[in-house]
């Protein structure tokens, strides 16, 4: 997760040791804090947006499109339990992978699972910072990052490192939160989200943890985010500008989450996804988010990207262009 020995890294180590987080478990279904673990919402709000089909598999689409024939060597950063890395190896989209994770607890659990699957000769998981591992420049065909770039404290150095590790023409593949730093939404986005939230009946707005009806969506403070995790979304607004600076984006598939994640956090336990009424309510929320995203009234917060290493990086983007990159009406550079 975080890219050095920080307070954030210590927090994640504690989470992996306790198992009290979705990221610390493989194949968790229905966590009330994460809409993407609910099969119904995954199909409606993630798979459909990423693949065009509610039954589509985003990783399979990437593998078939960009990793066929298979890549020889993959470098994975912030790999957690390395379940995504294991999948790419099992499906033979990559021949070998070396994965780095800052949490020793996560590495230990990943190694046990990978050994049991008989994949230790193809997938190596190491504890520590990949930048200090003595890796040879230009020795990887793919760099994979699954939801970890937004935890990188030294994000400029990490992008220079990822660029340096890839051979000419090598690919960067990631799935990331690219919204505002520390998940602190702007006033207009919060206003639009509260309009949607106000349409829900009280039984859908009752906090699972406190039992209280949430009258408003509360924007977290910087202090609250620092207490929760100093690395959470620390430089998330810079992910897209740095990606376009160092790479040519071959494919970008945004999948929102701008309203869905903050609004539904802690409330999902009230939805009965076997009931047609609750399915309809959920679909309407997804539709409203789609409309707000498409008309650029709110920014996109999550994306999957496949990008090719540029031989010569672009100059840094202006602050205004960097800000607009998360909106649907932004036009990517063509040089």
PABA-759313 format. One record per residue (C-alpha): x, y, z. Coordinates in Angstrom, 2 decimals, padded with zeros to 5 digits. Layout:
<pts>
PT        X        Y        Z
PT        X        Y        Z
...
</pts>
This chain:
<pts>
PT        X        Y        Z
PT   000.00   000.00   000.00
PT   001.96   003.13   001.10
PT   005.35   003.24  -000.57
PT   007.59   003.66   002.45
PT   007.81   003.12   006.21
PT   005.08   005.59   007.16
PT   002.24   005.82   009.66
PT  -000.02   004.73   006.79
PT   002.07   001.60   006.28
PT   001.75   000.77   009.98
PT  -002.01   001.20   009.79
PT  -002.25  -001.21   006.86
PT  -000.04  -003.73   008.62
PT  -002.47  -003.64   011.55
PT  -005.43  -004.12   009.24
PT  -003.87  -007.12   007.55
PT  -002.98  -008.67   010.88
PT  -006.48  -008.19   012.25
PT  -008.29  -009.09   009.03
PT  -010.75  -006.26   009.71
PT  -010.79  -004.80   006.22
PT  -011.99  -005.94   002.82
PT  -008.48  -005.62   001.42
PT  -007.23  -008.06   004.07
PT  -009.51  -010.83   002.82
PT  -009.92  -012.60  -000.50
PT  -013.37  -012.90  -002.08
PT  -015.31  -010.89   000.52
PT  -018.92  -010.48  -000.61
PT  -021.37  -007.89   000.62
PT  -019.22  -005.70   002.84
PT  -021.43  -002.77   003.99
PT  -018.55  -000.33   003.52
PT  -017.77  -001.09  -000.14
PT  -020.40  -001.14  -002.88
PT  -018.06  -002.97  -005.28
PT  -018.20  -006.16  -003.16
PT  -021.95  -006.52  -003.72
PT  -022.51  -008.73  -006.79
PT  -025.58  -006.77  -007.93
PT  -023.86  -003.37  -007.75
PT  -020.65  -004.79  -009.19
PT  -022.59  -005.85  -012.29
PT  -024.57  -002.61  -012.57
PT  -021.96  -000.01  -011.64
PT  -018.58  -001.59  -012.39
PT  -018.72  -004.49  -014.87
PT  -021.24  -002.76  -017.14
PT  -019.19   000.43  -017.22
PT  -015.86  -001.31  -017.72
PT  -016.88  -003.98  -020.23
PT  -020.22  -002.92  -021.68
PT  -021.85  -006.01  -020.17
PT  -023.21  -006.73  -016.69
PT  -021.63  -010.18  -016.99
PT  -018.29  -008.94  -018.28
PT  -014.95  -009.55  -016.55
PT  -012.75  -006.42  -016.68
PT  -009.51  -008.29  -016.02
PT  -010.33  -010.90  -018.65
PT  -011.00  -008.16  -021.19
PT  -007.62  -006.56  -020.45
PT  -005.84  -009.91  -020.61
PT  -007.40  -010.92  -023.91
PT  -006.80  -007.51  -025.46
PT  -003.30  -006.62  -024.26
PT  -001.70  -009.76  -022.77
PT  -002.32  -012.28  -025.55
PT   000.23  -013.70  -026.24
PT   001.30  -013.52  -022.57
PT   003.72  -010.95  -021.22
PT   006.96  -012.46  -020.03
PT   007.60  -010.47  -016.83
PT   005.22  -008.44  -014.71
PT   006.08  -006.13  -011.81
PT   003.25  -005.53  -009.31
PT   003.30  -002.73  -006.74
PT   001.21  -002.48  -003.57
PT  -000.03  -006.01  -004.22
PT  -001.74  -006.65  -000.88
PT  -002.71  -010.33  -000.83
PT  -001.70  -010.61  -004.52
PT  -005.03  -012.12  -005.55
PT  -005.22  -010.11  -008.80
PT  -001.60  -010.96  -009.61
PT  -002.35  -014.65  -008.95
PT  -005.31  -014.47  -011.34
PT  -003.20  -013.05  -014.18
PT  -000.64  -015.82  -013.67
PT  -003.27  -018.58  -013.42
PT  -004.89  -017.38  -016.63
PT  -001.48  -017.38  -018.34
PT  -001.65  -013.72  -019.28
PT   001.82  -013.33  -017.74
PT   004.56  -015.94  -017.45
PT   006.17  -014.63  -014.25
PT   005.42  -011.89  -011.76
PT   007.29  -010.32  -008.88
PT   004.99  -008.45  -006.52
PT   005.91  -005.96  -003.79
PT   003.83  -005.17  -000.72
PT   004.87  -003.03   002.25
PT   002.93  -005.12   004.81
PT   004.79  -008.26   006.00
PT   001.50  -009.70   007.26
PT  -000.06  -009.46   003.81
PT   003.05  -010.92   002.19
PT   003.03  -013.88   004.55
PT  -000.60  -014.70   003.84
PT  -000.11  -014.26   000.09
PT   002.90  -016.58   000.05
PT   000.98  -019.31   001.87
PT  -001.90  -019.17  -000.60
PT   000.36  -019.01  -003.65
PT   002.44  -021.96  -002.42
PT  -000.73  -023.99  -001.85
PT  -001.75  -023.22  -005.44
PT   001.63  -024.42  -006.73
PT   002.52  -021.04  -008.22
PT   005.59  -020.06  -006.19
PT   007.88  -020.61  -009.19
PT   005.90  -018.08  -011.25
PT   004.68  -015.56  -008.68
PT   007.07  -014.16  -006.10
PT   005.78  -011.83  -003.39
PT   008.31  -009.67  -001.58
PT   007.97  -007.40   001.44
PT   009.34  -003.90   001.07
PT   009.74  -001.01  -001.33
PT   010.45  -002.09  -004.90
PT   012.58   001.01  -005.46
PT   015.26  -000.31  -003.12
PT   015.20  -003.90  -004.42
PT   017.94  -003.46  -007.04
PT   015.64  -004.24  -009.98
PT   017.12  -003.82  -013.45
PT   015.78  -000.91  -015.48
PT   013.80  -001.87  -018.57
PT   013.39  -005.47  -017.43
PT   009.59  -005.70  -017.23
PT   006.90  -005.97  -019.88
PT   004.09  -004.88  -017.57
PT   003.70  -002.90  -014.36
PT   000.45  -003.70  -012.57
PT  -001.00  -001.65  -009.73
PT  -004.33  -002.59  -008.19
PT  -005.78   000.30  -006.16
PT  -002.47   001.33  -004.60
PT  -001.20   004.38  -006.52
PT  -003.52   006.63  -004.50
PT  -001.54   005.52  -001.41
PT   001.87   006.44  -002.88
PT   003.36   009.18  -000.72
PT   006.25   009.89  -003.11
PT   004.15   009.76  -006.25
PT   006.58   011.61  -008.57
PT   009.37   009.20  -007.69
PT   007.05   006.23  -008.14
PT   006.02   007.30  -011.64
PT   009.65   007.81  -012.61
PT   010.37   004.34  -011.20
PT   007.50   002.63  -013.05
PT   008.55   004.31  -016.28
PT   012.17   003.26  -015.75
PT   011.30  -000.37  -014.98
PT   009.39  -000.89  -018.22
PT   011.04  -001.89  -021.46
PT   010.31   000.33  -024.50
PT   006.66  -000.22  -025.38
PT   005.93  -001.79  -021.99
PT   002.51  -001.40  -020.39
PT   001.27   000.19  -017.19
PT  -002.06  -001.30  -016.07
PT  -003.94   000.03  -013.10
PT  -007.32   000.31  -011.39
PT  -007.43   003.43  -009.23
PT  -009.23   006.06  -007.24
PT  -008.38   009.28  -009.10
PT  -010.73   011.69  -007.33
PT  -009.86   014.63  -005.08
PT  -007.01   014.30  -002.63
PT  -007.91   012.58   000.64
PT  -011.43   011.87  -000.73
PT  -012.60   015.40   000.12
PT  -015.22   016.20  -002.52
PT  -015.82   019.71  -003.85
PT  -018.95   021.71  -002.95
PT  -020.81   021.11  -006.22
PT  -020.27   017.35  -006.14
PT  -021.38   017.20  -002.51
PT  -024.48   019.24  -003.35
PT  -025.46   016.90  -006.21
PT  -024.86   013.86  -004.03
PT  -027.03   015.22  -001.25
PT  -029.90   015.72  -003.72
PT  -029.78   012.01  -004.52
PT  -029.33   011.07  -000.86
PT  -032.40   013.11   000.14
PT  -034.58   011.01  -002.18
PT  -033.96   007.89  -000.09
PT  -036.44   006.86   002.59
PT  -035.23   006.95   006.19
PT  -034.80   003.18   006.37
PT  -032.18   003.42   003.62
PT  -030.35   006.29   005.34
PT  -029.89   004.67   008.74
PT  -026.24   004.05   009.60
PT  -025.40   000.38   010.08
PT  -022.83   001.24   012.74
PT  -024.67   003.92   014.80
PT  -028.31   003.23   013.96
PT  -028.91   006.93   013.40
PT  -030.63   008.34   010.32
PT  -028.12   010.28   008.23
PT  -029.73   013.60   007.34
PT  -026.71   014.79   005.36
PT  -023.58   013.49   003.70
PT  -020.75   014.68   005.91
PT  -017.55   015.66   004.15
PT  -014.52   014.35   006.04
PT  -011.94   016.80   007.29
PT  -008.25   016.54   006.54
PT  -007.68   015.73   010.21
PT  -010.15   012.84   010.09
PT  -008.53   011.43   006.96
PT  -005.07   011.70   008.48
PT  -006.26   009.81   011.55
PT  -007.88   007.09   009.44
PT  -004.90   006.67   007.11
PT  -002.32   009.36   006.27
PT  -001.77   007.74   002.87
PT  -005.43   007.51   001.79
PT  -005.84   009.50  -001.43
PT  -002.76   011.51  -000.52
PT  -001.97   012.54  -004.12
PT  -004.90   010.97  -005.96
PT  -005.60   014.08  -008.05
PT  -002.14   013.76  -009.60
PT  -002.54   010.19  -010.86
PT  -004.06   011.05  -014.23
PT  -001.74   014.02  -014.97
PT   001.34   011.90  -014.22
PT  -000.03   008.98  -016.22
PT  -000.55   011.14  -019.32
PT   002.85   012.74  -018.76
PT   004.83   009.48  -018.73
PT   002.59   007.20  -020.82
PT   000.38   007.05  -023.88
PT  -003.04   005.94  -022.66
PT  -004.29   003.13  -024.89
PT  -007.50   002.54  -023.00
PT  -009.24   004.41  -020.21
PT  -012.50   003.16  -018.76
PT  -013.96   005.37  -016.05
PT  -016.47   003.85  -013.66
PT  -017.59   006.67  -011.42
PT  -018.06   005.83  -007.78
PT  -018.22   009.57  -007.11
PT  -021.67   009.32  -005.53
PT  -021.98   005.59  -004.97
PT  -019.01   005.11  -002.69
PT  -019.43   007.99  -000.19
PT  -023.23   007.89  -000.19
PT  -023.65   004.13   000.26
PT  -020.79   003.57   002.70
PT  -022.28   001.99   005.80
PT  -025.81   001.88   004.33
PT  -025.68  -001.14   002.03
PT  -026.92  -003.52   004.70
PT  -030.38  -001.96   004.30
PT  -030.66  -003.05   000.68
PT  -032.16  -006.45  -000.10
PT  -030.71  -007.12  -003.52
PT  -033.00  -010.12  -003.96
PT  -035.99  -007.78  -003.91
PT  -037.03  -006.08  -007.17
PT  -037.89  -002.80  -005.38
PT  -034.44  -002.47  -003.87
PT  -032.85  -003.42  -007.19
PT  -034.81  -000.62  -008.85
PT  -033.69   001.94  -006.26
PT  -030.06   000.89  -006.70
PT  -030.30   001.04  -010.49
PT  -031.80   004.54  -010.33
PT  -028.92   005.74  -008.13
PT  -026.46   004.30  -010.66
PT  -028.39   005.98  -013.49
PT  -028.32   009.34  -011.72
PT  -024.57   009.05  -011.22
PT  -024.15   008.09  -014.89
PT  -026.09   011.19  -015.95
PT  -024.16   013.54  -013.69
PT  -020.86   012.08  -014.90
PT  -021.79   012.17  -018.58
PT  -022.85   015.83  -018.40
PT  -019.66   016.77  -016.49
PT  -021.58   018.08  -013.49
PT  -019.45   015.87  -011.25
PT  -015.96   014.41  -011.71
PT  -015.18   010.74  -012.17
PT  -013.42   009.14  -009.19
PT  -012.43   005.66  -010.41
PT  -010.81   004.41  -013.58
PT  -009.00   001.49  -015.20
PT  -006.17   002.34  -017.53
PT  -003.85   000.54  -019.91
PT  -001.00   002.80  -021.03
PT   002.18   002.37  -023.06
PT   005.50   003.75  -021.88
PT   006.53   006.91  -023.71
PT   010.15   007.12  -024.77
PT   010.08   010.85  -024.01
PT   007.75   012.11  -021.32
PT   005.46   015.10  -021.86
PT   005.97   018.36  -019.97
PT   003.87   018.62  -016.81
PT   000.27   019.67  -017.37
PT  -001.13   022.95  -016.09
PT  -003.14   022.99  -012.89
PT  -006.37   023.72  -014.78
PT  -005.89   020.93  -017.32
PT  -004.98   018.54  -014.54
PT  -008.19   019.48  -012.74
PT  -010.32   018.87  -015.84
PT  -008.92   015.38  -016.56
PT  -011.52   013.71  -014.34
PT  -014.46   015.22  -016.24
PT  -016.15   013.56  -019.21
PT  -015.72   016.58  -021.49
PT  -011.91   016.65  -021.15
PT  -010.06   015.95  -024.42
PT  -006.85   013.85  -024.04
PT  -003.59   015.05  -025.67
PT  -002.92   013.66  -029.15
PT   000.82   014.15  -029.62
</pts>
